[in-house]
């Protein structure tokens, strides 16, 4: 998937997810890749910007602010909104 700035010309629709992401009017993209092994955990602190995460080879669990555990599997996409950790 390619992310572009709204200031550049956009090609024809590539699907519903692409259309939604374009509607967010992303100004820039930071890319990072983490390959973690058991046992591991990550805390996402409060932040000013929303973050997208894509689950690769193996699944994981997300502990939500509501106190729920959510299983994520390879191929899942996760949007962490700005705000609380």
GROMACS elastic network, one bead per residue, 0.5 to 0.9 nm:
[ bonds ]
;  ai    aj funct       b0    kb
    1    18     6  0.77931   500
    2    18     6  0.86176   500
    3    18     6  0.85803   500
    3    21     6  0.80744   500
    3    22     6  0.78679   500
    3    26     6  0.78736   500
    3    28     6  0.81897   500
    3    29     6  0.72657   500
    4     7     6  0.80985   500
    4     8     6  0.67962   500
    4     9     6  0.84795   500
    4    10     6  0.76017   500
    4    22     6  0.79348   500
    4    25     6  0.89448   500
    4    26     6  0.73949   500
    4    27     6  0.78883   500
    4    28     6  0.76214   500
    4    29     6  0.83825   500
    5     8     6  0.57083   500
    5     9     6  0.85611   500
    5    10     6  0.88346   500
    5    22     6  0.85475   500
    5    25     6  0.71835   500
    5    26     6  0.59525   500
    5    27     6  0.51827   500
    5    28     6  0.63664   500
    5    29     6  0.87452   500
    6     9     6  0.74452   500
    6    10     6  0.77866   500
    6    22     6  0.75298   500
    6    25     6  0.58320   500
    6    26     6  0.68242   500
    6    27     6  0.68696   500
    7    10     6  0.89397   500
    7    27     6  0.83840   500
   10    13     6  0.84429   500
   10    22     6  0.88433   500
   11    14     6  0.81966   500
   13    16     6  0.78645   500
   13    18     6  0.70618   500
   13    19     6  0.64785   500
   14    17     6  0.81434   500
   14    18     6  0.60347   500
   14    19     6  0.74202   500
   15    18     6  0.54548   500
   15    19     6  0.63214   500
   15    20     6  0.88575   500
   16    19     6  0.50435   500
   16    20     6  0.62189   500
   16    21     6  0.86938   500
   17    20     6  0.50858   500
   17    21     6  0.61910   500
   17    22     6  0.85651   500
   18    21     6  0.51679   500
   18    22     6  0.61385   500
   18    23     6  0.85820   500
   19    22     6  0.51530   500
   19    23     6  0.62129   500
   19    24     6  0.89522   500
   20    23     6  0.50189   500
   20    24     6  0.66622   500
   21    24     6  0.52820   500
   21    25     6  0.73569   500
   21    26     6  0.76172   500
   22    25     6  0.55899   500
   22    26     6  0.69899   500
   23    26     6  0.81461   500
   26    29     6  0.73980   500
   35    56     6  0.89762   500
   36    39     6  0.83801   500
   36    40     6  0.67602   500
   36    41     6  0.88945   500
   37    40     6  0.63633   500
   38    41     6  0.87312   500
   43    85     6  0.75096   500
   44    47     6  0.81804   500
   44    80     6  0.87185   500
   44    84     6  0.88866   500
   44    85     6  0.55677   500
   45    83     6  0.85854   500
   45    84     6  0.70477   500
   46    82     6  0.68168   500
   46    83     6  0.51623   500
   47    50     6  0.74250   500
   47    51     6  0.89485   500
   47    81     6  0.83807   500
   47    82     6  0.52917   500
   47    83     6  0.56306   500
   47    84     6  0.72268   500
   47    85     6  0.76152   500
   48    81     6  0.87329   500
   48    82     6  0.52298   500
   48    83     6  0.65021   500
   49    80     6  0.88523   500
   49    81     6  0.70632   500
   49    83     6  0.80281   500
   50    79     6  0.69342   500
   50    80     6  0.55760   500
   50    83     6  0.82916   500
   51    78     6  0.81103   500
   51    79     6  0.57479   500
   51    80     6  0.51301   500
   51    81     6  0.64782   500
   51    82     6  0.75944   500
   52    77     6  0.70320   500
   52    78     6  0.55868   500
   52    80     6  0.63187   500
   52    81     6  0.86492   500
   53    76     6  0.83744   500
   53    77     6  0.57548   500
   53    78     6  0.50043   500
   53    79     6  0.64563   500
   53    80     6  0.79106   500
   54    74     6  0.79655   500
   54    75     6  0.66612   500
   54    76     6  0.58829   500
   54    78     6  0.62316   500
   54    79     6  0.89338   500
   55    58     6  0.71850   500
   55    59     6  0.67032   500
   55    60     6  0.79720   500
   55    72     6  0.71757   500
   55    73     6  0.64710   500
   55    75     6  0.55014   500
   55    76     6  0.53783   500
   55    77     6  0.63938   500
   55    78     6  0.80409   500
   56    59     6  0.75076   500
   56    73     6  0.79712   500
   56    75     6  0.60903   500
   56    76     6  0.80010   500
   57    73     6  0.83754   500
   57    74     6  0.55418   500
   57    75     6  0.81807   500
   58    72     6  0.88077   500
   58    73     6  0.65139   500
   58    74     6  0.55379   500
   59    71     6  0.73286   500
   59    72     6  0.53595   500
   59    74     6  0.54629   500
   59    75     6  0.88823   500
   59    76     6  0.87453   500
   60    70     6  0.85600   500
   60    71     6  0.61092   500
   60    72     6  0.52617   500
   60    73     6  0.65413   500
   60    74     6  0.86105   500
   61    69     6  0.63338   500
   61    70     6  0.55357   500
   61    72     6  0.57100   500
   61    73     6  0.85716   500
   62    68     6  0.80368   500
   62    69     6  0.55977   500
   62    70     6  0.50437   500
   62    71     6  0.64002   500
   62    72     6  0.71205   500
   63    66     6  0.81226   500
   63    67     6  0.62704   500
   63    68     6  0.56803   500
   63    70     6  0.63997   500
   63    71     6  0.89868   500
   64    67     6  0.53211   500
   64    68     6  0.52542   500
   64    69     6  0.63252   500
   64    70     6  0.72728   500
   65    68     6  0.73885   500
   65    84     6  0.81919   500
   65    85     6  0.74665   500
   72    75     6  0.85182   500
   72    76     6  0.61979   500
   72    77     6  0.84749   500
   72    78     6  0.86162   500
   73    76     6  0.57105   500
   74    77     6  0.87740   500
   80    83     6  0.88651   500
   81    84     6  0.84781   500
   82    85     6  0.85374   500
